Every structure is written in C-alpha cells, then in structure tokens.
Amino acid sequence: MNITVTRKLAQRLIEAQGVALSGQQLADDFGISRTAVWKHIKELEEQGYQIISVKKKGYILAGLPDTLEPTAIQAILKTKRLGRSIHYIESCPSTQIIAHQLAQENTSDGTVVMTEEQTAGRGRMARRWHSAANKGIWMSVILRPDVVPQKAPQFTLVAAVAVVRAIEQVTGLKPEIKWPNDILLNGKKCTGILTELQSDADGIQALIIGIGLNVNQVADDFDPEVQNIATSLKMESGKEIDRKELVSSMLQFLEQYTDLYIEEGFGILKLLWESYSSTIGHPVRARMAKETLEGIAESITDEGVLQLRTADGKLHGIYSADIEMTS
C-alpha cells in the first residue's frame, strides 16, 4: 500500500469538511484506479477513520481516529521538516530510546517518534514518568542543528516555550514554565521535557527532545503519590482535547523557535521564556547535588543558567537543580 497516497487521501477528506469526494475524481487526481482508491479508503478505516460511502456521490469523512497515527497528524501539519517522518508505535518502553537508535542510523532531521503508551518513561535525573495509554502525548523529536555543543542546553528552554504556546493556542489555558522545563497549570505539572545529546569531536550529531504531556487524563489515571502535584489539560479545561491538533501545533512552534534560535540567537526566546516563567522574580529553594540555596530567582542568562540572589546579596548561577517555591 502506497503510504503517501493514503496520507494525501486523508488530507483531501479532512479538507473537504464533510463534502462528498467522488471516487472517480480521486482516482483521476492520484492517477490510480477506483479499486485502488477503495483499498486506500479501507486502509484509513483500519486506522480508525470513520468514512461514509454515499452512492453516486462518493466518500465523506465522518470522524477522525482518536490516536496519534501518523496519517491523521501529517494531514494537518504546517511544518516543513518536523513530523514529516513519524515513527509510530502503539506501546514502547520509551520514545527516547527508539529516537537514540534512529539518530545513530542517520535518520533525517525533524523525525518524530510517537507512542500511545510508554512502559518505562523517564524524566530528568532518571525519574520515572507515568505515561497513561491513549491519554497523553509521548514523543521524541530528533534535530540535527548546525551549532556548537555549548548551544545545546538552550534547546530545552526553546522547547518549553514551544509547548506552552501550543497549549495556549489549542486549549486557551495559561501554562507557566518552572525552570528549566516543567510546564505547570495552576501550580501542578502537566508536561516534562528531556533533552539529550549525541555528539563527537566534530560537534553535535543529534539533539533528541523528549516531550511528555498529560492531555486527557482524569485524576484516577495518576499514581496516588503524584495526584496532588500532577494534572492534565482536560482536568484544567474541563473538556477533551484533540491530541492530533496539539501535536501539530507543538511541532509548528518547535520548528519556528528552534530555527529562530539557530538564526538569531537566544535573545528573543529568552524574553518569551521569562514571560511564561513561574520562577523569575520569586523566592525559591534550589536543591543541588552538593548544596541547597535559597533566594530570589532574578533571571536566566543567554546560556539558560538561572540567576539566584541569596540574602547576602551574592548572585549564584544555577546550572542544574530541583527548584521549589518558598512562598
């Protein structure tokens, strides 16, 4: 089965917005037989598309699959590179693991690994990330930016801005970023971002940005030990969220902002990040491996380092820490 034709057929059905598309017209447009069109329609139905066949009129799209199946996502994508290649697995231990393997096999820039369920998801500092089946977005994006390794850490902050912009656009909610990359809604975590690097003596070979986003969970979907600190977009908005639309929006903003960072530097994105920050301007406690500091989080540097001023007036650069609000 020609995947490209199937994908283009899905796009035509979506763009038709309920208007019947003639089987003969589709056959002529794609240069295939009407029987081949019918086979592609059956392929889409197997993927979860609801398609009505109306005698003498053609095919009408009645409903999209509630999955992250690539055809449905790529039919609404507005990117040039990101998501044009999607590796979709219904269940896997971790999309990061698969993305690392693909990156080593020279997969293209912008390749996305997507799953409905992670059985061994992980966040920063090797913490477990619970990934409920068919309720969230669990994906890893492979980037191959032509930048020096010193510019890699800022991609995590850039990704955080892309995610909050997408959440705003699709849901109308007002998320905040807790340094460096946790996305919060009403003080509870809904998204984690993990950026990992493949590099050698010649520089960065691949950046792998993992995004775990709680979308349509209810409270009982979370483990009891995190129910008081975790939330989902559905819990905060009171409505079911279209995951495909959210993926499309995230990839669009991620492509836009990573390109902006590479071409123009971190300045504009730093201002955007700080405008969404729940950390900047507030008293915080920074727990690091060897010490804990308390003070006011004043800003981030162009390298993404948190600037923390303690009570004695000293300014400390925080590179990696667990951040807690202290008031």
Order of alpha helices (4+ residues) and beta strands (2+ residues): alpha-alpha-alpha-beta-beta-alpha-beta-alpha-beta-beta-alpha-beta-beta-beta-beta-alpha-alpha-alpha-beta-beta-beta-beta-beta
